[in-house]
Amino acid sequence: MLKRIAREEEINHDCQILFIGASERQRIPSILEKIRGEKILTVSESDDFLEKNGIINLARQGRKIRLQVNLTAAEMRS
């Protein structure tokens, strides 16, 4: 099931994958703090997402999308 949320308060414990769009770049730290300790796979398309402890970043390289993974963040959420 896919659910679009507008506020951080709408994120619930049943969430398995959380995509945070680049338009939410400023809120990434507070969103990730809200789900700390939860087993939620975080995905974004923001250049500095991995540095903010996100797990997977979708990076455009020419006409391709490359997956960048923060293994440390992934291990913390497993």
C-alpha positions as CSV (number, residue, x, y, z in Angstrom):
1,M,0.0,0.0,0.0
2,L,1.3,3.5,-0.9
3,K,0.3,6.4,1.3
4,R,1.3,10.0,0.8
5,I,1.9,12.0,4.0
6,A,2.0,15.7,4.5
7,R,3.2,15.9,8.1
8,E,5.8,13.9,10.1
9,E,3.1,13.0,12.6
10,E,1.4,10.8,9.9
11,I,4.4,8.4,9.8
12,N,3.3,5.3,11.6
13,H,5.0,2.1,12.8
14,D,3.6,0.0,10.0
15,C,5.6,1.9,7.4
16,Q,8.3,-0.2,5.8
17,I,9.7,2.1,3.2
18,L,9.7,5.9,3.5
19,F,10.5,8.0,0.4
20,I,11.5,11.5,1.2
21,G,11.4,13.8,-1.9
22,A,14.0,16.4,-2.6
23,S,11.4,19.1,-2.0
24,E,11.6,18.0,1.7
25,R,15.4,18.5,1.9
26,Q,15.1,20.9,4.8
27,R,13.0,18.5,6.9
28,I,15.1,15.4,6.3
29,P,16.9,15.6,9.7
30,S,13.7,16.0,11.7
31,I,12.0,13.2,9.7
32,L,14.9,10.8,10.3
33,E,15.0,11.7,14.0
34,K,11.3,10.9,14.3
35,I,11.8,7.4,13.0
36,R,15.0,6.7,14.8
37,G,15.0,3.1,16.1
38,E,12.2,2.1,13.7
39,K,12.9,-0.6,11.0
40,I,12.0,1.7,8.1
41,L,14.0,1.8,4.8
42,T,14.5,5.4,4.0
43,V,14.9,6.5,0.3
44,S,15.4,9.9,-1.2
45,E,16.7,11.8,-4.2
46,S,18.5,14.5,-2.3
47,D,22.3,15.0,-2.8
48,D,23.1,15.0,0.9
49,F,20.7,12.3,2.0
50,L,23.4,9.8,2.9
51,E,25.3,12.3,5.0
52,K,22.1,12.9,7.0
53,N,21.9,9.2,7.8
54,G,19.4,8.2,5.1
55,I,19.8,4.7,3.7
56,I,19.3,4.8,-0.1
57,N,19.8,7.8,-2.4
58,L,18.6,7.7,-6.0
59,A,21.3,9.7,-7.9
60,R,20.9,10.7,-11.5
61,Q,24.0,10.0,-13.6
62,G,23.3,11.1,-17.2
63,R,20.3,9.1,-18.3
64,K,20.6,6.5,-15.5
65,I,19.6,6.3,-11.9
66,R,22.3,5.0,-9.6
67,L,21.6,3.6,-6.1
68,Q,23.9,5.0,-3.4
69,V,23.7,3.1,-0.1
70,N,24.7,4.2,3.4
71,L,25.6,0.8,4.9
72,T,26.1,2.2,8.4
73,A,22.6,3.7,8.5
74,A,21.2,0.5,7.0
75,E,22.8,-1.6,9.8
76,M,21.4,0.8,12.5
77,R,17.9,0.3,11.2
78,S,18.0,-3.5,10.9
